[in-house]
Amino acid sequence: MTSRAGRSVRTCVRLRIPALADLAYTGAGGTFAVPARRRPGKELTAGQRSLNRAHARFRYPVERGVATLKRWRIFRHARCSPNWLTSAAKAVLTLELQR
């Protein structure tokens, strides 16, 4: 885990902020919800599959928004105020949610 990821994990745990995460964050702390993992030779129960679908449904807009931000060339070498970039990123995520 990188120091950046470690810092975000520690911050979420300290402030008790619930976070939806992917399987890379398994065991990261009590506030991180990760999807259920299928064990070798066994299938997921209906409840686990349902939870995984709900987890993916909530994570989808954020993942889509981050992918959109990465695709836009304006954010690659920005030489402007970080405040403007934050506002632009929020606008992109809002537009993505309205899609």
C-alpha positions as CSV (number, residue, x, y, z in Angstrom):
1,M,0.0,0.0,0.0
2,T,1.4,3.4,-0.9
3,S,1.8,6.1,1.7
4,R,-1.0,8.0,0.0
5,A,-3.4,5.1,0.2
6,G,-2.3,4.5,3.8
7,R,-3.0,8.1,4.7
8,S,-6.5,8.0,3.2
9,V,-7.2,4.7,5.0
10,R,-6.0,6.1,8.3
11,T,-8.0,9.3,7.8
12,C,-11.3,7.5,7.0
13,V,-10.8,5.2,10.0
14,R,-10.0,8.0,12.4
15,L,-12.9,10.2,11.3
16,R,-15.2,7.1,11.0
17,I,-16.0,7.9,7.4
18,P,-17.6,4.9,5.6
19,A,-16.1,4.2,2.3
20,L,-16.9,1.8,-0.5
21,A,-13.7,0.2,-1.9
22,D,-12.5,-2.5,-4.2
23,L,-10.9,-5.8,-3.1
24,A,-7.5,-4.2,-2.9
25,Y,-8.7,-2.6,0.4
26,T,-9.7,-6.0,2.0
27,G,-8.6,-5.7,5.7
28,A,-8.0,-2.0,5.5
29,G,-10.2,-1.1,8.4
30,G,-13.6,-1.1,9.9
31,T,-15.0,1.8,7.7
32,F,-14.1,0.2,4.4
33,A,-16.8,-1.9,2.7
34,V,-15.5,-4.3,0.1
35,P,-17.4,-6.8,-2.0
36,A,-17.6,-10.4,-0.9
37,R,-15.0,-12.7,-2.4
38,R,-15.7,-16.1,-3.8
39,R,-13.7,-18.9,-2.1
40,P,-12.0,-21.5,-4.3
41,G,-14.4,-24.3,-5.2
42,K,-17.4,-22.5,-3.7
43,E,-20.0,-20.1,-5.0
44,L,-21.3,-16.9,-3.4
45,T,-24.6,-17.1,-1.6
46,A,-27.6,-15.2,-3.0
47,G,-27.2,-12.6,-0.2
48,Q,-23.5,-12.1,-1.0
49,R,-24.3,-11.7,-4.7
50,S,-27.0,-9.1,-3.8
51,L,-24.6,-7.2,-1.6
52,N,-21.9,-7.2,-4.4
53,R,-24.5,-5.8,-6.9
54,A,-25.5,-3.1,-4.5
55,H,-21.8,-2.3,-3.8
56,A,-21.1,-2.0,-7.6
57,R,-24.2,0.1,-8.1
58,F,-23.0,2.7,-5.6
59,R,-19.4,2.6,-6.8
60,Y,-20.2,2.9,-10.5
61,P,-20.8,6.7,-10.8
62,V,-17.6,7.5,-9.0
63,E,-15.5,5.0,-11.1
64,R,-17.1,6.4,-14.2
65,G,-16.4,10.0,-13.1
66,V,-12.7,9.3,-12.4
67,A,-12.4,7.6,-15.8
68,T,-13.9,10.7,-17.4
69,L,-11.5,12.9,-15.6
70,K,-8.6,10.8,-16.7
71,R,-9.8,10.9,-20.3
72,W,-10.0,14.7,-20.4
73,R,-6.7,16.2,-21.6
74,I,-7.3,19.5,-19.7
75,F,-6.4,17.8,-16.4
76,R,-3.1,16.2,-17.5
77,H,-0.9,19.3,-17.4
78,A,-3.0,21.9,-15.7
79,R,-1.2,25.2,-14.9
80,C,-4.0,26.8,-13.1
81,S,-5.3,27.2,-9.5
82,P,-6.0,23.9,-7.7
83,N,-9.3,25.5,-6.6
84,W,-10.4,25.7,-10.2
85,L,-9.4,22.1,-10.8
86,T,-11.5,21.0,-7.8
87,S,-14.5,22.9,-9.1
88,A,-14.0,21.5,-12.6
89,A,-13.7,17.9,-11.2
90,K,-16.9,18.4,-9.1
91,A,-18.7,19.6,-12.2
92,V,-17.6,16.6,-14.2
93,L,-18.7,14.2,-11.5
94,T,-22.1,16.0,-11.2
95,L,-22.6,15.8,-15.0
96,E,-21.6,12.1,-14.9
97,L,-24.2,11.5,-12.2
98,Q,-26.9,13.2,-14.3
99,R,-26.2,10.9,-17.2
